[in-house]
């Protein structure tokens, strides 16, 4: 009952602020939002344990209320994510359904140059969404139907010389309900944060050179979790150190990115109560070289390489890289019914072509052949595995394409996503493979903004 009352009170506060936004906008109130409707279908599901073909209709409503009065900003944002058309074999998770949730409810205080001339310090406290650095480790994925929320404190500091620092202590929210009956009935339950799941760390960055320059970021994060009644975990205690260098795109110029992460700590390899903890030693590498051509279509061509370590047989340390709360759409492929590829036991070069023929129209096509880093470990998030390693390492060829069109500028955007996976020897012949030779995924999205 307490959770329901808290949700109700927050919802009343959100819409009260929204009503004030219309009447008192000059005093700093603002109300905005969006409604996205998605129809998606898949044929040849590559993940273990689900139906070969499936279709879903999903909706995601966002309502954002803000009040700004220097030096304070108050933010409340409601997410309502639902799906229809599932059957007993549909992979329903909290990635698709989370009804009437206050994902954001926080205050931001701007302390200005409190730490010296030319500095700027801001501090956030409360419920929020995070998109840190490359977003490969900590993010709130926008393609997915639901978001990932966090509760805690974050401080951002900018100093002269294009130097930045960020430090945060967060409790990642556990999306609820997380049982299938609760998801199917789309029950309203307040997402829970507790000290059973903790994320803390920081990042330092500096941009060298004039203009675009080269930005270098160093990061360190710790994620810890332990079991609570009714919610077993792998009792992870993971430390991830990262180093990233970035040259942003510009017309007629080369650009690039290099990011490496090392992960250590300990984890259980199953959810069983009392499962022994093993040491972790894992790594991730991302490389990109791109070029932006001059021209009305603004074409950008990029060559990528990603490697996320897997867990080999007989290792004394657990070697599978854990991407924690990282986004997948920008580097790999859609979530939703597909959700097959992420940073886990993966080697994937790639080539991506992006273009924006007009301010209202843009799109890309992305080709990636994929291998397993460790032949005896499961591939990415498919669950497909051959413990003997005899099914080889080649997972397949993936082509991912996306086009977006503003039918009504800033009001109505239409989007079409399609992913084609030609399965390689491993995904066709591993002992628990769902079988088949190809996977075809498509989604049509309509987003209304207000």
C-alpha positions as CSV (number, residue, x, y, z in Angstrom):
1,X,0.0,0.0,0.0
2,X,2.9,2.4,0.8
3,X,4.3,2.0,-2.7
4,X,0.9,2.8,-4.2
5,X,0.5,5.9,-2.1
6,X,4.0,7.1,-3.0
7,X,3.3,6.6,-6.7
8,X,0.0,8.4,-6.4
9,X,1.5,11.3,-4.6
10,X,4.2,11.6,-7.2
11,X,1.7,11.4,-10.0
12,X,-0.4,14.2,-8.5
13,X,2.7,16.3,-8.1
14,X,3.7,15.7,-11.7
15,X,0.3,16.7,-13.2
16,X,-0.1,19.6,-10.8
17,X,3.2,21.0,-12.1
18,X,2.0,20.3,-15.6
19,X,-1.2,22.4,-15.1
20,X,0.9,25.2,-13.7
21,X,3.1,24.9,-16.8
22,X,0.3,26.2,-19.0
23,X,-0.7,29.0,-16.7
24,X,2.8,30.2,-15.5
25,X,5.3,29.3,-18.2
26,X,6.9,32.7,-17.8
27,X,7.8,31.8,-14.2
28,X,9.8,28.7,-15.3
29,X,7.3,25.9,-15.6
30,X,7.5,23.6,-18.6
31,X,5.5,20.5,-19.7
32,X,6.4,18.2,-22.5
33,X,6.1,14.6,-23.5
34,X,5.7,12.0,-26.2
35,X,3.7,9.0,-27.1
36,X,5.4,6.2,-29.2
37,X,3.4,3.4,-30.7
38,X,5.5,0.4,-32.1
39,X,4.5,-2.6,-34.1
40,X,7.2,-5.2,-34.3
41,X,7.5,-8.8,-35.6
42,X,10.2,-11.4,-35.8
43,X,10.6,-14.6,-37.8
44,X,13.4,-17.1,-36.9
45,X,13.9,-16.0,-33.3
46,X,17.7,-16.6,-32.5
47,X,17.3,-16.7,-28.7
48,X,16.7,-19.9,-26.8
49,X,13.4,-20.7,-25.2
50,X,11.0,-18.5,-27.2
51,X,8.6,-18.9,-30.1
52,X,10.1,-19.0,-33.6
53,X,7.8,-16.2,-34.8
54,X,6.2,-13.5,-32.8
55,X,4.5,-10.0,-33.0
56,X,3.8,-7.3,-30.5
57,X,2.2,-3.9,-30.3
58,X,3.9,-1.6,-27.7
59,X,3.2,1.9,-26.4
60,X,5.4,4.2,-24.4
61,X,4.0,7.4,-22.9
62,X,6.4,10.0,-21.4
63,X,5.3,13.1,-19.6
64,X,8.0,15.5,-18.3
65,X,7.3,18.4,-15.9
66,X,10.1,20.9,-15.1
67,X,10.3,24.0,-12.9
68,X,13.3,26.2,-13.3
69,X,14.2,29.1,-11.0
70,X,17.9,29.8,-10.6
71,X,19.8,28.1,-9.2
72,X,17.3,25.2,-8.9
73,X,15.6,22.9,-11.4
74,X,12.9,20.5,-10.3
75,X,12.2,17.5,-12.6
76,X,9.4,14.9,-12.6
77,X,8.9,12.4,-15.5
78,X,6.3,9.7,-15.8
79,X,6.9,6.6,-18.0
80,X,4.1,4.3,-19.0
81,X,5.2,1.3,-21.1
82,X,2.8,-1.4,-22.2
83,X,2.5,-4.2,-24.8
84,X,-0.4,-6.1,-26.4
85,X,-0.6,-9.2,-28.5
86,X,1.8,-11.5,-26.6
87,X,1.3,-15.3,-26.3
88,X,2.8,-17.9,-24.0
89,X,6.1,-18.0,-25.9
90,X,6.6,-14.2,-26.2
91,X,9.8,-13.0,-24.4
92,X,8.1,-10.6,-22.0
93,X,10.4,-8.8,-19.6
94,X,10.7,-5.5,-17.7
95,X,12.3,-4.3,-20.9
96,X,8.9,-4.1,-22.5
97,X,6.4,-3.4,-19.6
98,X,6.6,-0.9,-16.8
99,X,3.3,0.9,-16.1
100,X,2.8,4.3,-14.6
101,X,6.3,4.8,-13.2
102,X,7.9,8.0,-12.0
103,X,11.3,7.3,-13.6
104,X,12.6,10.8,-12.7
105,X,11.9,12.8,-9.6
106,X,14.9,15.0,-8.7
107,X,16.4,18.4,-8.1
108,X,19.4,19.9,-9.8
109,X,21.3,22.8,-8.1
110,X,23.6,25.0,-10.1
111,X,26.4,26.3,-7.8
112,X,28.0,28.3,-10.6
113,X,31.7,29.2,-10.1
114,X,31.7,28.0,-6.5
115,X,35.1,26.3,-7.0
116,X,36.8,29.2,-8.7
117,X,36.7,31.5,-11.7
118,X,35.6,29.8,-14.9
119,X,34.3,26.7,-13.1
120,X,30.8,25.4,-13.0
121,X,29.4,22.9,-10.5
122,X,26.0,21.2,-10.6
123,X,24.6,18.6,-8.2
124,X,21.6,16.3,-8.9
125,X,19.8,14.4,-6.2
126,X,16.8,12.0,-6.5
127,X,15.5,9.7,-9.2
128,X,17.0,10.2,-12.6
129,X,18.2,8.6,-15.8
130,X,21.9,8.3,-16.7
131,X,23.7,8.4,-19.9
132,X,27.4,8.5,-19.1
133,X,30.4,8.6,-21.5
134,X,29.9,6.3,-24.5
135,X,26.8,4.8,-22.8
136,X,28.3,1.4,-23.3
137,X,28.3,0.7,-19.5
138,X,25.7,3.0,-18.0
139,X,22.7,4.3,-20.0
140,X,19.0,4.6,-20.3
141,X,18.4,3.0,-23.7
142,X,15.8,5.1,-25.7
143,X,14.9,2.3,-28.3
144,X,13.8,-0.1,-25.6
145,X,10.2,0.3,-24.5
146,X,11.1,0.9,-20.9
147,X,13.9,2.9,-19.4
148,X,16.5,2.3,-16.6
149,X,16.2,4.6,-13.7
150,X,18.7,5.3,-10.9
151,X,18.2,7.0,-7.4
152,X,21.1,8.9,-5.8
153,X,23.4,11.8,-6.1
154,X,25.5,13.0,-9.1
155,X,27.9,16.0,-9.3
156,X,29.3,17.5,-12.5
157,X,32.2,19.9,-12.5
158,X,33.6,21.8,-15.5
159,X,36.9,23.7,-15.2
160,X,38.9,26.1,-17.4
161,X,40.9,24.3,-20.1
162,X,38.0,22.1,-21.2
163,X,38.4,19.8,-18.2
164,X,35.4,17.9,-16.7
165,X,34.8,15.7,-13.7
166,X,31.8,13.6,-12.7
167,X,31.1,11.6,-9.6
168,X,28.0,9.7,-8.6
169,X,26.5,7.3,-6.1
170,X,23.4,5.6,-7.3
171,X,21.0,2.8,-6.5
172,X,19.8,1.3,-9.8
173,X,16.0,0.8,-9.8
174,X,14.7,-2.7,-10.0
175,X,11.7,-2.5,-12.4
176,X,8.6,-4.1,-11.0
177,X,6.6,-6.2,-11.4
178,X,9.2,-8.7,-12.7
179,X,7.1,-11.9,-12.6
180,X,5.2,-13.0,-15.8
181,X,1.7,-12.8,-14.3
182,X,2.4,-9.3,-13.1
183,X,3.8,-8.3,-16.5
184,X,0.9,-9.9,-18.5
185,X,-1.7,-8.1,-16.3
186,X,0.4,-4.9,-16.6
187,X,0.1,-4.4,-12.9
188,X,1.2,-1.0,-11.4
189,X,4.1,-1.4,-8.9
190,X,6.5,1.2,-7.7
191,X,10.1,0.4,-8.9
192,X,12.3,-0.4,-6.0
193,X,15.8,0.8,-5.1
194,X,17.8,-0.4,-2.2
195,X,21.3,-0.9,-0.9
196,X,21.1,-4.5,-2.2
197,X,22.2,-3.0,-5.6
198,X,24.7,-0.2,-5.7
199,X,26.5,1.7,-8.4
200,X,29.1,4.3,-7.8
201,X,32.1,5.8,-9.5
202,X,33.2,8.7,-11.6
203,X,34.8,10.0,-14.8
204,X,37.4,12.7,-15.7
205,X,37.8,14.2,-19.2
206,X,39.8,16.7,-21.1
207,X,39.7,18.0,-24.6
208,X,43.0,18.7,-26.2
209,X,43.5,21.1,-29.1
210,X,41.3,23.8,-30.6
211,X,38.0,23.3,-32.3
212,X,36.9,19.7,-32.3
213,X,40.1,18.6,-30.6
214,X,40.6,15.2,-29.1
215,X,38.6,14.3,-26.0
216,X,40.1,11.8,-23.6
217,X,38.0,10.3,-20.8
218,X,39.0,8.0,-17.9
219,X,36.4,6.3,-15.8
220,X,36.1,3.9,-12.8
221,X,32.8,2.3,-11.7
222,X,31.9,-0.2,-9.0
223,X,28.7,-2.3,-9.2
224,X,27.6,-4.5,-6.2
225,X,24.6,-6.6,-5.5
226,X,23.4,-9.3,-3.1
227,X,20.3,-11.5,-2.7
228,X,17.2,-10.2,-1.1
229,X,14.0,-12.2,-0.2
230,X,12.4,-13.4,-3.4
231,X,15.1,-11.9,-5.6
232,X,18.2,-14.1,-6.1
233,X,21.2,-12.5,-7.8
234,X,24.7,-13.5,-9.0
235,X,26.1,-11.5,-6.1
236,X,28.2,-9.5,-8.5
237,X,30.9,-7.2,-7.1
238,X,32.4,-5.7,-10.3
239,X,34.9,-3.0,-10.9
240,X,35.2,-1.5,-14.4
241,X,38.1,0.8,-15.4
242,X,37.7,2.5,-18.8
243,X,39.8,4.8,-21.1
244,X,38.2,6.5,-24.1
245,X,39.5,8.8,-26.8
246,X,37.1,10.6,-29.2
247,X,37.4,12.9,-32.3
248,X,33.8,13.9,-33.2
249,X,32.6,14.0,-36.9
250,X,32.9,17.1,-39.0
251,X,32.2,17.7,-42.8
252,X,35.2,16.7,-44.9
253,X,37.1,15.3,-41.9
254,X,38.1,12.0,-40.4
255,X,36.8,11.1,-37.0
256,X,37.4,8.2,-34.6
257,X,36.9,6.6,-31.3
258,X,38.8,4.1,-29.2
259,X,37.6,2.7,-25.9
260,X,38.9,0.0,-23.7
261,X,37.5,-1.4,-20.5
262,X,38.9,-3.8,-18.0
263,X,36.7,-5.6,-15.5
264,X,37.6,-7.4,-12.3
265,X,36.0,-8.4,-9.0
266,X,33.9,-11.5,-8.2
267,X,30.6,-13.1,-9.2
268,X,28.6,-16.3,-8.9
269,X,28.0,-18.0,-12.2
270,X,24.4,-19.1,-11.3
271,X,21.5,-17.7,-9.3
272,X,21.5,-20.7,-6.9
273,X,21.6,-19.8,-3.2
274,X,25.1,-20.4,-1.9
275,X,26.7,-20.6,-5.3
276,X,30.4,-20.1,-4.9
277,X,32.0,-16.8,-5.9
278,X,34.7,-16.8,-8.6
279,X,37.2,-14.0,-9.5
280,X,36.4,-12.0,-12.6
281,X,38.9,-11.0,-15.3
282,X,37.1,-9.6,-18.4
283,X,37.7,-6.9,-21.1
284,X,36.0,-4.9,-23.9
285,X,37.4,-3.0,-26.8
286,X,35.7,-0.7,-29.3
287,X,37.4,1.0,-32.2
288,X,35.9,3.3,-34.9
289,X,37.4,5.2,-37.9
290,X,34.9,7.4,-39.8
291,X,34.8,10.0,-42.5
292,X,32.1,12.6,-43.1
293,X,31.7,13.4,-46.8
294,X,30.7,16.9,-47.9
295,X,27.3,17.1,-49.7
296,X,23.7,17.8,-49.2
297,X,23.0,14.2,-47.9
298,X,25.7,14.5,-45.2
299,X,26.9,10.9,-45.7
300,X,29.1,9.4,-42.9
301,X,31.0,6.2,-43.4
302,X,32.5,4.3,-40.4
303,X,34.5,1.2,-39.8
304,X,34.0,-0.5,-36.4
305,X,35.5,-3.2,-34.4
306,X,34.2,-4.6,-31.1
307,X,35.5,-7.4,-28.9
308,X,33.9,-8.4,-25.6
309,X,35.5,-11.3,-23.8
310,X,33.8,-14.6,-23.1
311,X,34.3,-17.2,-20.4
312,X,36.6,-20.1,-21.6
313,X,36.6,-23.6,-20.2
314,X,38.9,-24.4,-17.4
315,X,39.7,-20.7,-16.6
316,X,40.3,-19.9,-13.0
317,X,38.7,-16.5,-13.5
318,X,35.3,-15.7,-15.0
319,X,36.1,-14.1,-18.3
320,X,32.7,-12.9,-19.7
321,X,32.4,-9.1,-19.9
322,X,29.4,-7.6,-18.2
323,X,28.0,-4.5,-19.9
324,X,25.9,-3.8,-16.8
325,X,23.3,-1.1,-17.9
326,X,24.8,-0.3,-21.3
327,X,22.8,0.5,-24.4
328,X,22.9,-1.8,-27.4
329,X,21.0,0.0,-30.2
330,X,23.8,2.4,-31.3
331,X,26.5,-0.3,-31.6
332,X,24.6,-3.4,-32.4
333,X,20.9,-3.9,-33.1
334,X,17.4,-3.3,-31.6
335,X,16.0,-4.5,-28.3
336,X,12.4,-5.6,-28.2
337,X,11.6,-9.0,-29.8
338,X,15.2,-9.2,-31.2
339,X,17.5,-8.4,-28.2
340,X,20.1,-10.9,-29.4
341,X,23.3,-9.0,-29.6
342,X,25.2,-7.2,-26.8
343,X,28.7,-6.9,-25.4
344,X,29.2,-10.5,-24.2
345,X,31.5,-13.1,-25.9
346,X,31.6,-11.3,-29.2
347,X,34.0,-10.3,-31.9
348,X,32.4,-8.1,-34.5
349,X,33.9,-5.8,-37.2
350,X,31.5,-3.7,-39.0
351,X,30.8,-0.9,-41.6
352,X,28.1,1.7,-41.1
353,X,26.8,4.2,-43.6
354,X,24.6,7.1,-42.3
355,X,22.9,9.9,-44.3
356,X,20.6,12.8,-43.7
357,X,19.2,13.9,-47.1
358,X,17.1,16.7,-45.3
359,X,16.5,18.0,-41.8
360,X,13.3,15.8,-41.8
361,X,14.8,12.6,-43.0
362,X,17.8,10.4,-41.9
363,X,18.8,6.8,-41.8
364,X,21.6,4.3,-41.7
365,X,22.6,0.8,-42.8
366,X,25.0,-1.3,-40.8
367,X,26.7,-4.6,-41.7
368,X,28.5,-6.7,-39.1
369,X,29.8,-10.3,-39.3
370,X,30.1,-11.8,-35.9
371,X,32.2,-14.4,-34.1
372,X,32.4,-15.8,-30.6
373,X,35.4,-14.7,-28.5
374,X,35.2,-18.1,-26.7
375,X,33.8,-21.1,-28.5
376,X,32.5,-22.8,-25.4
377,X,30.6,-19.8,-24.0
378,X,27.1,-18.6,-24.9
379,X,27.0,-16.1,-27.7
380,X,25.9,-12.5,-26.7
381,X,22.4,-12.6,-25.3
382,X,21.1,-15.5,-27.5
383,X,21.6,-18.2,-24.8
384,X,22.9,-20.4,-27.6
385,X,25.9,-22.4,-26.3
386,X,28.1,-25.4,-27.1
387,X,30.1,-26.3,-24.0
388,X,32.3,-28.6,-26.1
389,X,33.3,-25.7,-28.5
390,X,32.8,-28.0,-31.5
391,X,30.2,-25.8,-33.2
392,X,32.8,-23.3,-34.2
393,X,32.9,-19.6,-33.6
394,X,31.1,-17.9,-36.5
395,X,27.7,-16.6,-35.4
396,X,26.5,-15.0,-38.7
397,X,26.1,-11.9,-40.8
398,X,23.9,-9.1,-39.5
399,X,22.5,-6.2,-41.5
400,X,20.6,-3.5,-39.5
401,X,18.9,-0.6,-41.2
402,X,16.8,2.3,-39.9
403,X,15.0,5.3,-41.5
404,X,13.3,8.2,-39.7
405,X,11.1,10.9,-41.2
406,X,9.5,13.9,-39.5
407,X,6.1,13.9,-41.0
408,X,5.3,17.0,-39.0
409,X,8.5,18.7,-37.8
410,X,8.9,18.5,-34.0
411,X,5.4,16.9,-33.7
412,X,5.2,13.5,-35.5
413,X,8.1,11.3,-36.4
414,X,7.8,7.9,-38.2
415,X,10.6,5.3,-38.0
416,X,11.1,1.9,-39.7
417,X,13.7,-0.5,-38.4
418,X,14.7,-3.8,-39.9
419,X,17.4,-6.4,-38.9
420,X,18.4,-9.4,-41.0
421,X,20.6,-12.1,-39.5
422,X,22.0,-14.9,-41.7
423,X,23.0,-17.5,-39.1
424,X,26.5,-18.9,-39.2
425,X,27.5,-22.4,-38.3
426,X,27.4,-21.8,-34.6
427,X,23.9,-20.4,-34.4
428,X,22.6,-23.2,-36.7
429,X,24.3,-26.2,-35.2
430,X,25.0,-25.6,-31.5
431,X,23.2,-28.2,-29.3
432,X,20.5,-25.9,-28.0
433,X,20.1,-23.7,-31.1
434,X,16.5,-22.9,-32.1
435,X,17.6,-23.9,-35.6
436,X,16.8,-22.2,-38.9
437,X,19.1,-20.2,-41.2
438,X,17.8,-16.6,-41.0
439,X,16.2,-14.2,-38.6
440,X,14.1,-11.3,-39.9
441,X,13.0,-8.5,-37.6
442,X,11.1,-5.4,-38.4
443,X,9.5,-2.6,-36.4
444,X,7.4,0.4,-37.4
445,X,7.2,3.3,-35.0
446,X,5.1,6.4,-34.8
447,X,6.1,9.1,-32.1
448,X,3.9,12.1,-31.3
449,X,5.6,14.9,-29.4
450,X,3.8,17.5,-27.3
